Structure formats: structure tokens, C-alpha cells
């Protein structure tokens, strides 16, 4: 399993739009093959920062997700409203037997 953690920070005046775009992206992504979970949360210490948490079956499912045109459009659109470059971190889950 691949775990994706990401964040984006915006301004108070753009927060509603970034939240709307993020929720649309999450709902669309949940329907993609290989998506185990996909969510967005508000940082309780900084309400203008949104945190993304995703779980994908494997690297191929994640690569397919990144190749979806709507995913690219989402990144382009929210980056324009961000105060800095969005962050993304990928992790490989390790099974314990």
C-alpha cells in the first residue's frame, strides 16, 4: 500500500474555493480503481491549511491517479490559490507478519 500525505496553505479569502476544489477532488478520487481512502482535513492550528491523507493499493494505482487529467487540473487550480508550494509525501506501507 502507498500512503500519500499532503498539505496546502491558502489565504482566508481563498479558503472557501480551495476547500470546494479539494472536496471535489477527494470525491472524484475515491471512485478511482485502487483508491483505498482519500480525505481532506483542516489543520486545527491553522484553519487556512488543508491536509490530505490517501491510501492506494500500489504504486501503479497512484501513478494512474496522477495521470488523470482532473487530478492535474486540481493541482494547477489550487496552486494558484496557495501561499506556497503544496507539499506531498509518499510512504510505502510495510506489512508486519
N, C-alpha and C positions, 0 to 999 in steps of 0.2 A: 504494500500500500504506500502511496505517496501522500504526504501531508503538505499542504500549502498554507502558509501564514503570510498575510499581507496587511498593509495599512496605507491609508491616505488621509492627509490633513487638508482641510479647506478653511475658508473664512465663514463667519456667521451668515453673511449674505448669500453664500453659495451652498450652504449646508443642506437645505431642502432639496435642491436639484441633485447634488451628489448622492444624497440618500435615496432619492427616487431612482436614479440611474443604477445605483448599487442593488437595490431590491429587485429591479427588473432583471439585472444580470444574474443574481442569485437564483431567482425563479426559473429563468431560462436554463441556466447551467445544471440545475437539479434534474432536468429531463434528459441530459446527455448520457449516452452509454458510458459506463464506467464511473459515474459520479456516485460516491457513497454518501457524501454530505457536502453541503455548501451553505455557508451562512455569513452574515454581516452583523456586527455588533457596534455599539457606540462605546468609546472609551469613557469610563466613569470619571477619570481625572481630566479629560479634555474632550468635551462634547463635540468639538469640530474634527475629531479624529475617529475614523471608522476602521474597524479591524475585521479582516476576512479570515475565515478558517474553512479549509476544504480538505476532503479526503477523496482520493481517486484510487481505483483498483490497481493501476500500474502506470508506468511512465508513458506507455502508448496512449492510454485514455487521456492523460493530461496533455500530451502533445496534440492530440485530436482537438481537445478543448481550446488550446491556444490558437489552433488554426481556424476555428470557427470565425467567420467574418464579424459576427456580432460581438465576440469577445474582444477583438481588436478595436472595434468601434467604441466599446465601453472604455477601454484603457485610454484611447485618444481623447474621448469626451471628458472623462473625469480628470485626466492630467491637466487639461486646460483650466480646470477649476481648482486645482490643488495649489497649496502654498509652497510645496516642494515635490521632488520626485517621489512617486509612490514606492513603497518598499515591498519586496516579495522575497520570501524564503521558502525553499523546498527541503523537505526531510523525507528520508526513506524509513519506513516503519520496520523495526526489527522484531520478528516473532520470537517469543520465548517458549520453548518446549520443555 
